[in-house]
Amino acid sequence: MMTGDMVEIRWHGRGGQGAKMACLLLAEVAGLEGKFVQGFPEYGPERMGAPITAYNRICDKRSSIHSNIYYPNYVVVLDESLLDSVDVAGGLKEGGAIIVNTSASPGDIRPRLRGWTGKVCTIDARRISEEILGRNFPNTPLLAAVVKVSGVLDTGRFLADIEESFKHKFAGNMQVIEGNMATLRKSMEEVQEG
């Protein structure tokens, strides 16, 4: 990210999948790195499984923009089924990328993206989180994937800062901290770009 440039990220998920939490964690860690940040969800009817959208703005200078993000640089999709009902690529800036939670390859996902010709990235967030955490928490792997793909934060510093955040949130529960950190590292290794 060049100095002064604003990076905007739009998250698409379903209630209960952790899109809001991942969005707020990204904002928190970017703030620790001295960035000016915004992280906020947008809800329809609040219920488990309903589509939700969350947003991040990350920049080196204070932003006076306080609206939803209509032309993001990156889009993160926590639930592959949303590709059939939501135009996740809508407004995505040229040069940006879509990151999808799926076991499919980027090439297999591309036909479902309504003509998007830019970068498509995939990660099997479900498999990674179930292997390491024992449950399906797609938000942690996708948080790592967006940091890796976007380059919005230095990955080494991101991992160090988020570990500190986890130590405060999960004080005394080293198993949860270590599991989340292992999930983040594995996700950064496994995200596929196409």
N, C-alpha and C positions, 0 to 999 in steps of 0.2 A: 504494500500500500504506500503510495507516495504521500509525502507530507501535505496535509491540507485536504487530501481527497476524502470524500465521504463514502463509506461502504454501507449499503443497505441490504438487509437480509429479511426475507419473508419466510416464515415457518408455516407449514400446513400439517395439521394433525387432527386427531380426534380427542375429545375430552377424556382425560385419564391416561394419555400416553406420555405426558410430560413435555409437550411443546413449550408451554408457558415456562416451566421450570428451566429448560435448556436455554431459552431466550434470556431469562433473567440471570442465569449463571454466566452466560457469555457477556452480558452487560457488566456484571460484577467484576469479572476477571479483566475485561478490557479497561474498566475504570481503575483497577489496581495498576495497570500498565500506563496510566496517565492519559488515557484516551478520554474524549468526551463521548458519552454513550447515552443511548435511549434503549429501553427494552420494555415492551408493553404488549399485552394480549388484546385481541378483539373477540368478543363472544357473540354468538347468536343465543338461542335458548340454551342456558347452561345445563347440560346433562351429559352423563357418561356416554361416550361414543359419538356425540354430535361433532361435526366439523368445527374446528377452531383455527384461527389465524393468529400468529404472533409476529412481532417485528423487532428488528434491531437496527439502530443507526450507530455507526462507530466512525469517529473522525478525530483529527488532531486539533481541530478548532471547534469552539462552541457553535452549535447549530441553532438557528432560530426557527427551524422547521419542526412543527409539532403535529403532523398529520399521519394518517396511515401511509404505508409505503406502496405506491402504485407501480413504480418502475425500479424494482430491486436489481442489485448486482448478482445476488445469489438467492436461490429458492431451495428450501429443505422440506422434503416430504416424508413424514414419519409413518404414513400408512399408504401403501401402494394402491389400495382400493380407491383412494381419492383421485387417482389419475383418470378414472372413468366418469367422475361427476364434477370435478373442479378443473378449470383451466389453469393449472399450476404454473404454466409458462407465460401466462398473460402479463404483459408489461415488462418481462425480463429483458434487461439491457443486453445488447450485443456485447460479446466478450465475457458474459456472465456464465453461470453454470447452474444446473439443477442437480441436487443430490437426493437420491431416492433410496429409502429403506426397502430392499428387495434382495432375493437370492438370484435374481436374473442379472444378466450382463447389461452394460450400458447399451449395447446394440439391440438387445431384446426389448428394452424399455423405450427407446427412441420412437418407434411407431405410435406409441400411446401418448405422445407429448404434443399433439395437435400442430405439427409442422415445425417445432423448435429444431433449429439446425446447429445450435451452439453445443457447448460442452455438456455432456451427461455423465454423472458419476453415480455409482451404486455402491451400497454397502449392505451386507446382511446383518443388520443391527439386531434382529431377533436372535439369530444363531449365536452371535458374539455375547449378547447379554445373558442368554440362557446358559451358555457354556460356563461363563465366568461368575455371574451373579445368581444363577439358578432361577431367574424369572425374566420375563420379557419386559425390559425397560429400554425401548428404542432411543430415548432421548440422549442418553450418555454416549453411545457410539456415534450418533448423528452430530452431537456437539463437537466431538473430536474431528469428524469428517469435514465439517464446515470450516473449522480452524485450519485444517491441513489444505483443503482445496482453495480456500479464499486467500490464504496468506495474510489475513487481516491482523493476526497476532503471531509473534514468534512462537513456534511450537514448544521449544524448550522452556521458555519463560511461562507460557500458558500452563504447561504441566506443573511447573513449580508453584505458580500462583493458585491454581485450582486445588492442588493438594493442601495448601494452607487453608483455603476456604473450606474444604471437606473436614479438616482437622477441627475447625470451629463448629461446623454444622453437626458433625458426628463424633464429638469429643468422647473419647473413651471406647469407641467402637472401631478398632483398627481393622477388623475384618471387612467392614463396609468401606472404609477408606481405601484399603488395599485392593478390594474388588473393583471399585470404581476406577482407580488409577490403572489397573491392569486392563480394564475395558477400554479406557481412553487410548492407551498405548497400542493395543491390538487393532483398534479401529483405525488409527492413523496409518498403520501398516497395510491394512486390508482394503481401504477404499479404492475402488477401481475408477479410472477415468477413461472416457471414450468419446 
